Amino acid sequence: MPFDSSTLGLPYFSLEAAAVDKSPSELVISDESKENYYIVSREVYEDGPQQHGYIIVVEEGE
């Protein structure tokens, strides 16, 4: 079953905008297309998106 990205909230369409808006304790993740970016906690990432091919594009603290 495909992952429902709507559970991640509205996407950012710019990596730069997502990186600026995230807090130091959050990650920016993206799907394989790298067209949509989401700000999430590590727990949220590990509980779903990670198993569905989403990748971390900005780590915590960056």
PDBQT receptor file of N, H, CA, C and O in Angstrom, charges set to zero:
ATOM      1  N   MET A   1       0.846  -1.182   0.000  1.00  0.00    +0.000 N 
ATOM      2  CA  MET A   1       0.000   0.000   0.000  1.00  0.00    +0.000 C 
ATOM      3  C   MET A   1       0.893   1.247   0.000  1.00  0.00    +0.000 C 
ATOM      4  O   MET A   1       1.806   1.336   0.821  1.00  0.00    +0.000 OA
ATOM      5  N   PRO A   2       0.654   2.209  -0.897  1.00  0.00    +0.000 N 
ATOM      6  CA  PRO A   2       1.479   3.410  -0.949  1.00  0.00    +0.000 C 
ATOM      7  C   PRO A   2       1.326   4.255   0.310  1.00  0.00    +0.000 C 
ATOM      8  O   PRO A   2       0.283   4.235   0.964  1.00  0.00    +0.000 OA
ATOM      9  N   PHE A   3       2.358   4.982   0.632  1.00  0.00    +0.000 N 
ATOM     10  H   PHE A   3       3.206   4.999   0.101  1.00  0.00    +0.000 HD
ATOM     11  CA  PHE A   3       2.351   5.857   1.798  1.00  0.00    +0.000 C 
ATOM     12  C   PHE A   3       1.485   7.082   1.516  1.00  0.00    +0.000 C 
ATOM     13  O   PHE A   3       1.564   7.662   0.433  1.00  0.00    +0.000 OA
ATOM     14  N   ASP A   4       0.665   7.475   2.479  1.00  0.00    +0.000 N 
ATOM     15  H   ASP A   4       0.600   7.004   3.359  1.00  0.00    +0.000 HD
ATOM     16  CA  ASP A   4      -0.210   8.642   2.345  1.00  0.00    +0.000 C 
ATOM     17  C   ASP A   4       0.549   9.881   2.815  1.00  0.00    +0.000 C 
ATOM     18  O   ASP A   4       0.609  10.156   4.013  1.00  0.00    +0.000 OA
ATOM     19  N   SER A   5       1.123  10.622   1.882  1.00  0.00    +0.000 N 
ATOM     20  H   SER A   5       1.074  10.398   0.909  1.00  0.00    +0.000 HD
ATOM     21  CA  SER A   5       1.929  11.788   2.245  1.00  0.00    +0.000 C 
ATOM     22  C   SER A   5       1.104  12.909   2.863  1.00  0.00    +0.000 C 
ATOM     23  O   SER A   5       1.676  13.844   3.424  1.00  0.00    +0.000 OA
ATOM     24  N   SER A   6      -0.222  12.843   2.777  1.00  0.00    +0.000 N 
ATOM     25  H   SER A   6      -0.686  12.084   2.320  1.00  0.00    +0.000 HD
ATOM     26  CA  SER A   6      -1.051  13.890   3.394  1.00  0.00    +0.000 C 
ATOM     27  C   SER A   6      -0.897  13.891   4.914  1.00  0.00    +0.000 C 
ATOM     28  O   SER A   6      -1.197  14.894   5.561  1.00  0.00    +0.000 OA
ATOM     29  N   THR A   7      -0.436  12.789   5.487  1.00  0.00    +0.000 N 
ATOM     30  H   THR A   7      -0.193  11.974   4.961  1.00  0.00    +0.000 HD
ATOM     31  CA  THR A   7      -0.205  12.738   6.933  1.00  0.00    +0.000 C 
ATOM     32  C   THR A   7       1.003  13.578   7.338  1.00  0.00    +0.000 C 
ATOM     33  O   THR A   7       1.209  13.831   8.525  1.00  0.00    +0.000 OA
ATOM     34  N   LEU A   8       1.798  14.011   6.370  1.00  0.00    +0.000 N 
ATOM     35  H   LEU A   8       1.631  13.806   5.405  1.00  0.00    +0.000 HD
ATOM     36  CA  LEU A   8       2.988  14.818   6.650  1.00  0.00    +0.000 C 
ATOM     37  C   LEU A   8       2.699  16.313   6.624  1.00  0.00    +0.000 C 
ATOM     38  O   LEU A   8       3.578  17.116   6.937  1.00  0.00    +0.000 OA
ATOM     39  N   GLY A   9       1.495  16.693   6.258  1.00  0.00    +0.000 N 
ATOM     40  H   GLY A   9       0.782  16.040   6.004  1.00  0.00    +0.000 HD
ATOM     41  CA  GLY A   9       1.155  18.104   6.139  1.00  0.00    +0.000 C 
ATOM     42  C   GLY A   9       1.387  18.590   4.724  1.00  0.00    +0.000 C 
ATOM     43  O   GLY A   9       1.695  17.805   3.828  1.00  0.00    +0.000 OA
ATOM     44  N   LEU A  10       1.239  19.877   4.530  1.00  0.00    +0.000 N 
ATOM     45  H   LEU A  10       0.989  20.515   5.258  1.00  0.00    +0.000 HD
ATOM     46  CA  LEU A  10       1.423  20.453   3.198  1.00  0.00    +0.000 C 
ATOM     47  C   LEU A  10       2.900  20.438   2.822  1.00  0.00    +0.000 C 
ATOM     48  O   LEU A  10       3.760  20.711   3.659  1.00  0.00    +0.000 OA
ATOM     49  N   PRO A  11       3.191  20.122   1.570  1.00  0.00    +0.000 N 
ATOM     50  CA  PRO A  11       4.596  20.081   1.157  1.00  0.00    +0.000 C 
ATOM     51  C   PRO A  11       5.152  21.468   0.854  1.00  0.00    +0.000 C 
ATOM     52  O   PRO A  11       4.420  22.405   0.535  1.00  0.00    +0.000 OA
ATOM     53  N   TYR A  12       6.454  21.560   0.965  1.00  0.00    +0.000 N 
ATOM     54  H   TYR A  12       7.049  20.798   1.224  1.00  0.00    +0.000 HD
ATOM     55  CA  TYR A  12       7.191  22.710   0.444  1.00  0.00    +0.000 C 
ATOM     56  C   TYR A  12       7.648  22.315  -0.950  1.00  0.00    +0.000 C 
ATOM     57  O   TYR A  12       7.966  21.151  -1.190  1.00  0.00    +0.000 OA
ATOM     58  N   PHE A  13       7.685  23.260  -1.860  1.00  0.00    +0.000 N 
ATOM     59  H   PHE A  13       7.426  24.206  -1.664  1.00  0.00    +0.000 HD
ATOM     60  CA  PHE A  13       8.148  22.985  -3.213  1.00  0.00    +0.000 C 
ATOM     61  C   PHE A  13       9.579  23.462  -3.418  1.00  0.00    +0.000 C 
ATOM     62  O   PHE A  13      10.157  23.287  -4.491  1.00  0.00    +0.000 OA
ATOM     63  N   SER A  14      10.143  24.065  -2.375  1.00  0.00    +0.000 N 
ATOM     64  H   SER A  14       9.674  24.207  -1.503  1.00  0.00    +0.000 HD
ATOM     65  CA  SER A  14      11.516  24.561  -2.420  1.00  0.00    +0.000 C 
ATOM     66  C   SER A  14      12.280  24.006  -1.226  1.00  0.00    +0.000 C 
ATOM     67  O   SER A  14      11.847  24.153  -0.083  1.00  0.00    +0.000 OA
ATOM     68  N   LEU A  15      13.402  23.376  -1.487  1.00  0.00    +0.000 N 
ATOM     69  H   LEU A  15      13.754  23.256  -2.415  1.00  0.00    +0.000 HD
ATOM     70  CA  LEU A  15      14.243  22.865  -0.411  1.00  0.00    +0.000 C 
ATOM     71  C   LEU A  15      14.730  24.004   0.471  1.00  0.00    +0.000 C 
ATOM     72  O   LEU A  15      14.778  23.864   1.693  1.00  0.00    +0.000 OA
ATOM     73  N   GLU A  16      15.086  25.113  -0.127  1.00  0.00    +0.000 N 
ATOM     74  H   GLU A  16      15.047  25.226  -1.119  1.00  0.00    +0.000 HD
ATOM     75  CA  GLU A  16      15.592  26.250   0.633  1.00  0.00    +0.000 C 
ATOM     76  C   GLU A  16      14.544  26.769   1.614  1.00  0.00    +0.000 C 
ATOM     77  O   GLU A  16      14.872  27.081   2.759  1.00  0.00    +0.000 OA
ATOM     78  N   ALA A  17      13.295  26.865   1.182  1.00  0.00    +0.000 N 
ATOM     79  H   ALA A  17      13.029  26.611   0.252  1.00  0.00    +0.000 HD
ATOM     80  CA  ALA A  17      12.223  27.346   2.061  1.00  0.00    +0.000 C 
ATOM     81  C   ALA A  17      12.001  26.387   3.220  1.00  0.00    +0.000 C 
ATOM     82  O   ALA A  17      11.826  26.821   4.358  1.00  0.00    +0.000 OA
ATOM     83  N   ALA A  18      12.006  25.097   2.946  1.00  0.00    +0.000 N 
ATOM     84  H   ALA A  18      12.148  24.744   2.021  1.00  0.00    +0.000 HD
ATOM     85  CA  ALA A  18      11.816  24.110   4.007  1.00  0.00    +0.000 C 
ATOM     86  C   ALA A  18      12.973  24.155   4.994  1.00  0.00    +0.000 C 
ATOM     87  O   ALA A  18      12.757  24.071   6.203  1.00  0.00    +0.000 OA
ATOM     88  N   ALA A  19      14.189  24.285   4.498  1.00  0.00    +0.000 N 
ATOM     89  H   ALA A  19      14.365  24.354   3.516  1.00  0.00    +0.000 HD
ATOM     90  CA  ALA A  19      15.365  24.324   5.366  1.00  0.00    +0.000 C 
ATOM     91  C   ALA A  19      15.343  25.545   6.282  1.00  0.00    +0.000 C 
ATOM     92  O   ALA A  19      15.774  25.465   7.432  1.00  0.00    +0.000 OA
ATOM     93  N   VAL A  20      14.845  26.670   5.781  1.00  0.00    +0.000 N 
ATOM     94  H   VAL A  20      14.494  26.735   4.847  1.00  0.00    +0.000 HD
ATOM     95  CA  VAL A  20      14.763  27.890   6.587  1.00  0.00    +0.000 C 
ATOM     96  C   VAL A  20      13.678  27.765   7.652  1.00  0.00    +0.000 C 
ATOM     97  O   VAL A  20      13.866  28.235   8.774  1.00  0.00    +0.000 OA
ATOM     98  N   ASP A  21      12.554  27.144   7.327  1.00  0.00    +0.000 N 
ATOM     99  H   ASP A  21      12.401  26.762   6.416  1.00  0.00    +0.000 HD
ATOM    100  CA  ASP A  21      11.417  27.063   8.248  1.00  0.00    +0.000 C 
ATOM    101  C   ASP A  21      11.563  26.006   9.336  1.00  0.00    +0.000 C 
ATOM    102  O   ASP A  21      10.902  26.110  10.369  1.00  0.00    +0.000 OA
ATOM    103  N   LYS A  22      12.395  25.003   9.146  1.00  0.00    +0.000 N 
ATOM    104  H   LYS A  22      12.932  24.919   8.306  1.00  0.00    +0.000 HD
ATOM    105  CA  LYS A  22      12.496  23.920  10.127  1.00  0.00    +0.000 C 
ATOM    106  C   LYS A  22      13.216  24.388  11.382  1.00  0.00    +0.000 C 
ATOM    107  O   LYS A  22      14.024  25.315  11.339  1.00  0.00    +0.000 OA
ATOM    108  N   SER A  23      12.915  23.741  12.496  1.00  0.00    +0.000 N 
ATOM    109  H   SER A  23      12.258  22.987  12.531  1.00  0.00    +0.000 HD
ATOM    110  CA  SER A  23      13.634  24.018  13.737  1.00  0.00    +0.000 C 
ATOM    111  C   SER A  23      14.874  23.124  13.785  1.00  0.00    +0.000 C 
ATOM    112  O   SER A  23      14.963  22.165  13.019  1.00  0.00    +0.000 OA
ATOM    113  N   PRO A  24      15.831  23.417  14.667  1.00  0.00    +0.000 N 
ATOM    114  CA  PRO A  24      17.052  22.606  14.733  1.00  0.00    +0.000 C 
ATOM    115  C   PRO A  24      16.810  21.131  15.063  1.00  0.00    +0.000 C 
ATOM    116  O   PRO A  24      17.658  20.289  14.765  1.00  0.00    +0.000 OA
ATOM    117  N   SER A  25      15.679  20.811  15.667  1.00  0.00    +0.000 N 
ATOM    118  H   SER A  25      14.991  21.495  15.910  1.00  0.00    +0.000 HD
ATOM    119  CA  SER A  25      15.405  19.417  16.035  1.00  0.00    +0.000 C 
ATOM    120  C   SER A  25      14.624  18.659  14.962  1.00  0.00    +0.000 C 
ATOM    121  O   SER A  25      14.276  17.496  15.163  1.00  0.00    +0.000 OA
ATOM    122  N   GLU A  26      14.347  19.298  13.832  1.00  0.00    +0.000 N 
ATOM    123  H   GLU A  26      14.630  20.243  13.669  1.00  0.00    +0.000 HD
ATOM    124  CA  GLU A  26      13.554  18.670  12.774  1.00  0.00    +0.000 C 
ATOM    125  C   GLU A  26      14.411  18.327  11.559  1.00  0.00    +0.000 C 
ATOM    126  O   GLU A  26      15.516  18.839  11.380  1.00  0.00    +0.000 OA
ATOM    127  N   LEU A  27      13.853  17.432  10.726  1.00  0.00    +0.000 N 
ATOM    128  H   LEU A  27      12.956  17.016  10.872  1.00  0.00    +0.000 HD
ATOM    129  CA  LEU A  27      14.464  17.010   9.472  1.00  0.00    +0.000 C 
ATOM    130  C   LEU A  27      13.663  17.570   8.309  1.00  0.00    +0.000 C 
ATOM    131  O   LEU A  27      12.487  17.902   8.460  1.00  0.00    +0.000 OA
ATOM    132  N   VAL A  28      14.292  17.675   7.165  1.00  0.00    +0.000 N 
ATOM    133  H   VAL A  28      15.247  17.405   7.042  1.00  0.00    +0.000 HD
ATOM    134  CA  VAL A  28      13.564  17.896   5.915  1.00  0.00    +0.000 C 
ATOM    135  C   VAL A  28      13.719  16.611   5.122  1.00  0.00    +0.000 C 
ATOM    136  O   VAL A  28      14.831  16.137   4.893  1.00  0.00    +0.000 OA
ATOM    137  N   ILE A  29      12.585  16.053   4.706  1.00  0.00    +0.000 N 
ATOM    138  H   ILE A  29      11.682  16.438   4.893  1.00  0.00    +0.000 HD
ATOM    139  CA  ILE A  29      12.603  14.815   3.930  1.00  0.00    +0.000 C 
ATOM    140  C   ILE A  29      11.952  15.057   2.576  1.00  0.00    +0.000 C 
ATOM    141  O   ILE A  29      11.237  16.039   2.376  1.00  0.00    +0.000 OA
ATOM    142  N   SER A  30      12.215  14.142   1.655  1.00  0.00    +0.000 N 
ATOM    143  H   SER A  30      12.796  13.344   1.817  1.00  0.00    +0.000 HD
ATOM    144  CA  SER A  30      11.626  14.240   0.324  1.00  0.00    +0.000 C 
ATOM    145  C   SER A  30      11.353  12.849  -0.205  1.00  0.00    +0.000 C 
ATOM    146  O   SER A  30      11.973  11.871   0.212  1.00  0.00    +0.000 OA
ATOM    147  N   ASP A  31      10.410  12.780  -1.134  1.00  0.00    +0.000 N 
ATOM    148  H   ASP A  31       9.906  13.574  -1.474  1.00  0.00    +0.000 HD
ATOM    149  CA  ASP A  31      10.184  11.511  -1.818  1.00  0.00    +0.000 C 
ATOM    150  C   ASP A  31      11.250  11.357  -2.898  1.00  0.00    +0.000 C 
ATOM    151  O   ASP A  31      12.104  12.229  -3.056  1.00  0.00    +0.000 OA
ATOM    152  N   GLU A  32      11.206  10.278  -3.623  1.00  0.00    +0.000 N 
ATOM    153  H   GLU A  32      10.512   9.570  -3.495  1.00  0.00    +0.000 HD
ATOM    154  CA  GLU A  32      12.239  10.002  -4.623  1.00  0.00    +0.000 C 
ATOM    155  C   GLU A  32      12.293  11.046  -5.734  1.00  0.00    +0.000 C 
ATOM    156  O   GLU A  32      13.344  11.246  -6.344  1.00  0.00    +0.000 OA
ATOM    157  N   SER A  33      11.181  11.709  -6.002  1.00  0.00    +0.000 N 
ATOM    158  H   SER A  33      10.327  11.547  -5.507  1.00  0.00    +0.000 HD
ATOM    159  CA  SER A  33      11.152  12.711  -7.079  1.00  0.00    +0.000 C 
ATOM    160  C   SER A  33      11.880  13.995  -6.699  1.00  0.00    +0.000 C 
ATOM    161  O   SER A  33      12.277  14.766  -7.573  1.00  0.00    +0.000 OA
ATOM    162  N   LYS A  34      12.054  14.229  -5.406  1.00  0.00    +0.000 N 
ATOM    163  H   LYS A  34      11.731  13.603  -4.697  1.00  0.00    +0.000 HD
ATOM    164  CA  LYS A  34      12.653  15.461  -4.870  1.00  0.00    +0.000 C 
ATOM    165  C   LYS A  34      11.923  16.703  -5.370  1.00  0.00    +0.000 C 
ATOM    166  O   LYS A  34      12.539  17.746  -5.594  1.00  0.00    +0.000 OA
ATOM    167  N   GLU A  35      10.618  16.586  -5.542  1.00  0.00    +0.000 N 
ATOM    168  H   GLU A  35      10.119  15.739  -5.360  1.00  0.00    +0.000 HD
ATOM    169  CA  GLU A  35       9.798  17.734  -5.936  1.00  0.00    +0.000 C 
ATOM    170  C   GLU A  35       9.040  18.311  -4.751  1.00  0.00    +0.000 C 
ATOM    171  O   GLU A  35       8.647  19.477  -4.777  1.00  0.00    +0.000 OA
ATOM    172  N   ASN A  36       8.829  17.503  -3.705  1.00  0.00    +0.000 N 
ATOM    173  H   ASN A  36       9.149  16.556  -3.683  1.00  0.00    +0.000 HD
ATOM    174  CA  ASN A  36       8.105  17.927  -2.513  1.00  0.00    +0.000 C 
ATOM    175  C   ASN A  36       8.980  17.679  -1.293  1.00  0.00    +0.000 C 
ATOM    176  O   ASN A  36       9.650  16.651  -1.192  1.00  0.00    +0.000 OA
ATOM    177  N   TYR A  37       8.965  18.635  -0.369  1.00  0.00    +0.000 N 
ATOM    178  H   TYR A  37       8.421  19.470  -0.452  1.00  0.00    +0.000 HD
ATOM    179  CA  TYR A  37       9.776  18.548   0.836  1.00  0.00    +0.000 C 
ATOM    180  C   TYR A  37       8.856  18.694   2.040  1.00  0.00    +0.000 C 
ATOM    181  O   TYR A  37       7.900  19.468   2.014  1.00  0.00    +0.000 OA
ATOM    182  N   TYR A  38       9.155  17.940   3.096  1.00  0.00    +0.000 N 
ATOM    183  H   TYR A  38       9.931  17.311   3.117  1.00  0.00    +0.000 HD
ATOM    184  CA  TYR A  38       8.334  17.946   4.302  1.00  0.00    +0.000 C 
ATOM    185  C   TYR A  38       9.234  18.117   5.515  1.00  0.00    +0.000 C 
ATOM    186  O   TYR A  38      10.330  17.559   5.568  1.00  0.00    +0.000 OA
ATOM    187  N   ILE A  39       8.769  18.889   6.487  1.00  0.00    +0.000 N 
ATOM    188  H   ILE A  39       7.878  19.342   6.444  1.00  0.00    +0.000 HD
ATOM    189  CA  ILE A  39       9.478  19.067   7.746  1.00  0.00    +0.000 C 
ATOM    190  C   ILE A  39       8.837  18.125   8.763  1.00  0.00    +0.000 C 
ATOM    191  O   ILE A  39       7.638  18.207   9.029  1.00  0.00    +0.000 OA
ATOM    192  N   VAL A  40       9.646  17.235   9.326  1.00  0.00    +0.000 N 
ATOM    193  H   VAL A  40      10.620  17.169   9.110  1.00  0.00    +0.000 HD
ATOM    194  CA  VAL A  40       9.133  16.250  10.279  1.00  0.00    +0.000 C 
ATOM    195  C   VAL A  40      10.156  16.012  11.381  1.00  0.00    +0.000 C 
ATOM    196  O   VAL A  40      11.324  16.378  11.255  1.00  0.00    +0.000 OA
ATOM    197  N   SER A  41       9.695  15.392  12.464  1.00  0.00    +0.000 N 
ATOM    198  H   SER A  41       8.746  15.095  12.567  1.00  0.00    +0.000 HD
ATOM    199  CA  SER A  41      10.616  14.946  13.510  1.00  0.00    +0.000 C 
ATOM    200  C   SER A  41      11.229  13.615  13.085  1.00  0.00    +0.000 C 
ATOM    201  O   SER A  41      10.708  12.947  12.193  1.00  0.00    +0.000 OA
ATOM    202  N   ARG A  42      12.324  13.234  13.714  1.00  0.00    +0.000 N 
ATOM    203  H   ARG A  42      12.748  13.777  14.439  1.00  0.00    +0.000 HD
ATOM    204  CA  ARG A  42      12.946  11.949  13.392  1.00  0.00    +0.000 C 
ATOM    205  C   ARG A  42      11.981  10.804  13.685  1.00  0.00    +0.000 C 
ATOM    206  O   ARG A  42      11.951   9.824  12.941  1.00  0.00    +0.000 OA
ATOM    207  N   GLU A  43      11.190  10.909  14.756  1.00  0.00    +0.000 N 
ATOM    208  H   GLU A  43      11.214  11.705  15.360  1.00  0.00    +0.000 HD
ATOM    209  CA  GLU A  43      10.244   9.850  15.110  1.00  0.00    +0.000 C 
ATOM    210  C   GLU A  43       9.205   9.648  14.010  1.00  0.00    +0.000 C 
ATOM    211  O   GLU A  43       8.905   8.515  13.632  1.00  0.00    +0.000 OA
ATOM    212  N   VAL A  44       8.663  10.742  13.502  1.00  0.00    +0.000 N 
ATOM    213  H   VAL A  44       8.907  11.662  13.808  1.00  0.00    +0.000 HD
ATOM    214  CA  VAL A  44       7.678  10.647  12.415  1.00  0.00    +0.000 C 
ATOM    215  C   VAL A  44       8.324  10.007  11.190  1.00  0.00    +0.000 C 
ATOM    216  O   VAL A  44       7.728   9.141  10.550  1.00  0.00    +0.000 OA
ATOM    217  N   TYR A  45       9.533  10.431  10.867  1.00  0.00    +0.000 N 
ATOM    218  H   TYR A  45      10.017  11.135  11.387  1.00  0.00    +0.000 HD
ATOM    219  CA  TYR A  45      10.241   9.877   9.704  1.00  0.00    +0.000 C 
ATOM    220  C   TYR A  45      10.443   8.370   9.851  1.00  0.00    +0.000 C 
ATOM    221  O   TYR A  45      10.186   7.615   8.913  1.00  0.00    +0.000 OA
ATOM    222  N   GLU A  46      10.896   7.936  11.011  1.00  0.00    +0.000 N 
ATOM    223  H   GLU A  46      11.104   8.550  11.772  1.00  0.00    +0.000 HD
ATOM    224  CA  GLU A  46      11.185   6.517  11.219  1.00  0.00    +0.000 C 
ATOM    225  C   GLU A  46       9.927   5.671  11.314  1.00  0.00    +0.000 C 
ATOM    226  O   GLU A  46       9.978   4.464  11.077  1.00  0.00    +0.000 OA
ATOM    227  N   ASP A  47       8.793   6.282  11.659  1.00  0.00    +0.000 N 
ATOM    228  H   ASP A  47       8.751   7.262  11.852  1.00  0.00    +0.000 HD
ATOM    229  CA  ASP A  47       7.540   5.532  11.807  1.00  0.00    +0.000 C 
ATOM    230  C   ASP A  47       6.762   5.350  10.510  1.00  0.00    +0.000 C 
ATOM    231  O   ASP A  47       5.697   4.733  10.535  1.00  0.00    +0.000 OA
ATOM    232  N   GLY A  48       7.235   5.850   9.401  1.00  0.00    +0.000 N 
ATOM    233  H   GLY A  48       8.100   6.351   9.381  1.00  0.00    +0.000 HD
ATOM    234  CA  GLY A  48       6.462   5.696   8.171  1.00  0.00    +0.000 C 
ATOM    235  C   GLY A  48       7.205   6.022   6.899  1.00  0.00    +0.000 C 
ATOM    236  O   GLY A  48       7.479   5.129   6.098  1.00  0.00    +0.000 OA
ATOM    237  N   PRO A  49       7.541   7.296   6.694  1.00  0.00    +0.000 N 
ATOM    238  CA  PRO A  49       8.135   7.680   5.416  1.00  0.00    +0.000 C 
ATOM    239  C   PRO A  49       9.433   6.933   5.075  1.00  0.00    +0.000 C 
ATOM    240  O   PRO A  49       9.691   6.639   3.908  1.00  0.00    +0.000 OA
ATOM    241  N   GLN A  50      10.234   6.632   6.078  1.00  0.00    +0.000 N 
ATOM    242  H   GLN A  50      10.024   6.871   7.026  1.00  0.00    +0.000 HD
ATOM    243  CA  GLN A  50      11.501   5.941   5.819  1.00  0.00    +0.000 C 
ATOM    244  C   GLN A  50      11.273   4.600   5.126  1.00  0.00    +0.000 C 
ATOM    245  O   GLN A  50      12.027   4.227   4.227  1.00  0.00    +0.000 OA
ATOM    246  N   GLN A  51      10.239   3.880   5.542  1.00  0.00    +0.000 N 
ATOM    247  H   GLN A  51       9.627   4.183   6.272  1.00  0.00    +0.000 HD
ATOM    248  CA  GLN A  51       9.942   2.574   4.956  1.00  0.00    +0.000 C 
ATOM    249  C   GLN A  51       9.355   2.682   3.553  1.00  0.00    +0.000 C 
ATOM    250  O   GLN A  51       9.216   1.675   2.859  1.00  0.00    +0.000 OA
ATOM    251  N   HIS A  52       9.013   3.887   3.136  1.00  0.00    +0.000 N 
ATOM    252  H   HIS A  52       9.126   4.705   3.700  1.00  0.00    +0.000 HD
ATOM    253  CA  HIS A  52       8.381   4.080   1.829  1.00  0.00    +0.000 C 
ATOM    254  C   HIS A  52       9.268   4.863   0.868  1.00  0.00    +0.000 C 
ATOM    255  O   HIS A  52       8.774   5.459  -0.089  1.00  0.00    +0.000 OA
ATOM    256  N   GLY A  53      10.560   4.862   1.117  1.00  0.00    +0.000 N 
ATOM    257  H   GLY A  53      10.961   4.378   1.894  1.00  0.00    +0.000 HD
ATOM    258  CA  GLY A  53      11.503   5.444   0.173  1.00  0.00    +0.000 C 
ATOM    259  C   GLY A  53      11.798   6.921   0.329  1.00  0.00    +0.000 C 
ATOM    260  O   GLY A  53      12.538   7.484  -0.478  1.00  0.00    +0.000 OA
ATOM    261  N   TYR A  54      11.238   7.569   1.349  1.00  0.00    +0.000 N 
ATOM    262  H   TYR A  54      10.637   7.112   2.004  1.00  0.00    +0.000 HD
ATOM    263  CA  TYR A  54      11.553   8.976   1.574  1.00  0.00    +0.000 C 
ATOM    264  C   TYR A  54      12.979   9.080   2.103  1.00  0.00    +0.000 C 
ATOM    265  O   TYR A  54      13.448   8.205   2.831  1.00  0.00    +0.000 OA
ATOM    266  N   ILE A  55      13.652  10.148   1.732  1.00  0.00    +0.000 N 
ATOM    267  H   ILE A  55      13.271  10.858   1.141  1.00  0.00    +0.000 HD
ATOM    268  CA  ILE A  55      15.036  10.332   2.148  1.00  0.00    +0.000 C 
ATOM    269  C   ILE A  55      15.180  11.635   2.926  1.00  0.00    +0.000 C 
ATOM    270  O   ILE A  55      14.399  12.569   2.749  1.00  0.00    +0.000 OA
ATOM    271  N   ILE A  56      16.189  11.681   3.785  1.00  0.00    +0.000 N 
ATOM    272  H   ILE A  56      16.825  10.922   3.928  1.00  0.00    +0.000 HD
ATOM    273  CA  ILE A  56      16.500  12.905   4.527  1.00  0.00    +0.000 C 
ATOM    274  C   ILE A  56      17.364  13.779   3.630  1.00  0.00    +0.000 C 
ATOM    275  O   ILE A  56      18.396  13.335   3.127  1.00  0.00    +0.000 OA
ATOM    276  N   VAL A  57      16.940  15.017   3.433  1.00  0.00    +0.000 N 
ATOM    277  H   VAL A  57      16.102  15.377   3.841  1.00  0.00    +0.000 HD
ATOM    278  CA  VAL A  57      17.732  15.947   2.625  1.00  0.00    +0.000 C 
ATOM    279  C   VAL A  57      18.372  17.045   3.473  1.00  0.00    +0.000 C 
ATOM    280  O   VAL A  57      19.342  17.668   3.041  1.00  0.00    +0.000 OA
ATOM    281  N   VAL A  58      17.840  17.292   4.679  1.00  0.00    +0.000 N 
ATOM    282  H   VAL A  58      17.052  16.786   5.030  1.00  0.00    +0.000 HD
ATOM    283  CA  VAL A  58      18.465  18.194   5.647  1.00  0.00    +0.000 C 
ATOM    284  C   VAL A  58      18.332  17.536   7.017  1.00  0.00    +0.000 C 
ATOM    285  O   VAL A  58      17.226  17.241   7.468  1.00  0.00    +0.000 OA
ATOM    286  N   GLU A  59      19.463  17.309   7.672  1.00  0.00    +0.000 N 
ATOM    287  H   GLU A  59      20.362  17.549   7.306  1.00  0.00    +0.000 HD
ATOM    288  CA  GLU A  59      19.491  16.661   8.985  1.00  0.00    +0.000 C 
ATOM    289  C   GLU A  59      19.123  17.645  10.093  1.00  0.00    +0.000 C 
ATOM    290  O   GLU A  59      19.026  18.852   9.867  1.00  0.00    +0.000 OA
ATOM    291  N   GLU A  60      18.921  17.103  11.294  1.00  0.00    +0.000 N 
ATOM    292  H   GLU A  60      19.000  16.124  11.477  1.00  0.00    +0.000 HD
ATOM    293  CA  GLU A  60      18.726  17.948  12.463  1.00  0.00    +0.000 C 
ATOM    294  C   GLU A  60      19.966  18.823  12.642  1.00  0.00    +0.000 C 
ATOM    295  O   GLU A  60      21.085  18.405  12.343  1.00  0.00    +0.000 OA
ATOM    296  N   GLY A  61      19.752  20.030  13.130  1.00  0.00    +0.000 N 
ATOM    297  H   GLY A  61      18.843  20.370  13.372  1.00  0.00    +0.000 HD
ATOM    298  CA  GLY A  61      20.860  20.916  13.424  1.00  0.00    +0.000 C 
ATOM    299  C   GLY A  61      21.447  21.653  12.228  1.00  0.00    +0.000 C 
ATOM    300  O   GLY A  61      22.223  22.590  12.414  1.00  0.00    +0.000 OA
ATOM    301  N   GLU A  62      21.103  21.263  11.024  1.00  0.00    +0.000 N 
ATOM    302  H   GLU A  62      20.472  20.502  10.873  1.00  0.00    +0.000 HD
ATOM    303  CA  GLU A  62      21.638  21.958   9.838  1.00  0.00    +0.000 C 
ATOM    304  C   GLU A  62      20.812  23.182   9.525  1.00  0.00    +0.000 C 
ATOM    305  O   GLU A  62      21.105  23.895   8.565  1.00  0.00    +0.000 OA
TER     306      GLU A  62
